[in-house]
């Protein structure tokens, strides 16, 4: 289930016509966005060792070596393992933004560059095999990135690091293309003495000779009678020119389309003299890769907090009024450093789009969007920096403006905010310039911290339906951008299930998803894993778009029941987490949040401000700390209370929930995610963390509430799923937890002990030793639980 073969066969079995399948596939827009949230506990050197060990294991399995070769491979494997054991697994310094960009590029360059194209080619081949007709290669899956552009709460991401990141992504993809062209140069040795080259190809090569006379003199000497190798030599030269500064890159390709035309020319030329097998393999793959990655590898999203824009706007209006004669200069006169940084960021975006690559930036994300003014303020900055302007061909806008709705109140008002924007005449012009397409980002992390797992996910479900209806009414093509984290408490969990469970009719083949921190390493550590995870998402989107797109007739009754459950869970969660003043103290003492805040796993601070309030703590360390202490309350609390209060042990209501679990995909997935979290939590271990709390009676009181709710939720899940034990229906995960716990449990007990000692220690050297010991347990528990933030 979830493979490309499975979904294509199911489309065929559902009598989806070939033409419809091809049309809908061409309309798909699936984007994975790499982020640099501080959830990756392992440094790059360890990840590289893991990859090397995996490569050696795969090599042994595939080659089935003779004894002598097998002994050599075993020796090499042991060398890598020994090296891994003696490699420092703790970061000695907090990573810089540049380090995070390089880590993202490691996955893009060494794994995703090939894997993404391979998945699409596999899909097209399977369609041809099942339907008996060939379909064109289409670039419907892409990767984007926040790494280097996520300014929200991270003072280390500046307009200068943004400028550097944009150029670094460009250099990385050029290096990959260069390596691919040089491989083709070795392969395409076809002779003009044996093959009849197409007239179009011969004309193109003649033009190259005229345009690059210095290079033309050496082509015949280096590659006599080998026109493809001559053409590729010119292409290699032109790519190398593009590594220079834009002002010095004379002779380079003007854009990705120009490079793509040359590759397509070679592909058609090969077909012309009946070398289709060559044309439709490596050359076709490179053509697809250029379509997928362009000249920027992963389109960058820039993100900033709405308050920063409002503060900068207020200062600029006070100093200069609403506009100035020369905005690039006048806007900066007399401004504070914060306002200068806001303006410089927009200017860097405009300059790169105009002078380097018009496709390098996908969108500008506005964190904590509370009102239409938060979006219109960014549009004003777009106007002032020429990111949105009138041209001779009409209005032009350089990037999407993406509101991010995070808190539950904002989710509830999101459709009203968008209704106002869709009616605004200037915003309508921006939308027209962007092809009537609107991206809207939904925050899973802060909404969960705000209202608890079940209420937050229900509000997200409703918000999607309302946003889709408003966009449809205004004839706007909506692409929802899901800010999913690694853990279930931050919107994580099996992505295939989550996509299939989206509200009926809201997906329409367009989805954008964040891939955060440890998720990147877990999903894309090697090509086989990458292929499998990309397949799962593609099959889920096709299933939701082509097979299960119509809702059942009784969905309104289900939604009424979910609303009741959500309201009860919301009230209970707020009562315990926010209204009990002692809960903050419990959280600070019964979890390793103090150590997590100091752990050097990301360039971004753990808190937005110095405040102790839960509202000001970032969702990532909030979830990370609950996972480490084995309580995991962001992923399940207080589901059992909600079920108990809503049903009052009424058999008919319980049976109705059981039917919904079987028939309502969204509820089924939510219950399964809660079940997974309960299966990974451990109240026996958690009690040792609760024992750290002072005064003791506070720790005992709050832990009793958590443990009691855990038991209620466990029973509620068993009733819903009609199982005897948690995870009976998911043997793989159940067995994995049983295998991992004997290794994780001692680390948890050691961590609780070290935390107690660290909080009492007065000697600086003792504290340093304990800090290292705690950091090692954090790494170990994160690896064993397969979750950080």
Buried (B, 14 or more C-beta within 10 A) or exposed (E): EBBBBBBBBBBBEEEBEBEEBBEBBEBBBBBBBBBBBBBBBBBBBBBBBBBBBBBBEEBBEEEEBEEEEEEEBEEBBEEBBEEBEEEEBBBEEBBEBBBBBBBBBBBBBBBBBBBBBBBBBBBBBBBBEBBEEEBEBBBBBBBBBBBBBBBBBBEBBBBEBBBBBBBBBBEBBBBBBBEBBBEBBEBBEBEBEEBEBBEEBEEBBEEBBEEBEEBBEEBEEEBEBBBBBBBBBBBBBBBBBBBEEBEEBEBBBEEBEEBBEBBBBBBBBBBBBEBEEBBBEBBBBBBBBBBBBBBBBBBBBBBBBBEBBBBBBEBBEEBBEEEBEEBBEBBBEEBEEEBBBBBBBBBBBBBBBEEBBBBBBBBBBBBBBBBBBBBBBBBBBBBBBBBBBEEEEEBBBBBBBBBBBBBBBBBBBBBEBBBBBBEBEBBBBBBEBBEBBBBBBBBBBBBBBBBBBBBBBBBBBBBBBBBBBBBBEBEBBBBBBBBBBBBBBBBBBBBBBBBBBBBBBBBBBBBBBBBBBBBBBBBBBBBEBBBBBBBBBBBBBBBBBBBBBEBEEEBEEBBEBBEBBBBBBBBBBBBBBBEBEBBBBBBBBBBBBBBBBEBBBBBBBBBBEEEEEBEEBBBBBBBBBBBBBBBBBBBBBBBBBBBBBBBEEEEEBBEBBBEBBEEBBBBBBBBBBBBBBBBBBBBEBBBBBBBBBEEEEBBEBBBEBBBBBBEBBBEBBBBBBEBEEBBEEBEEBBEBBEEBBEEBBEBBBBBBBBBBBBBEBEEEEEBEBBBEBBBBBBBBBBBBBBBBB
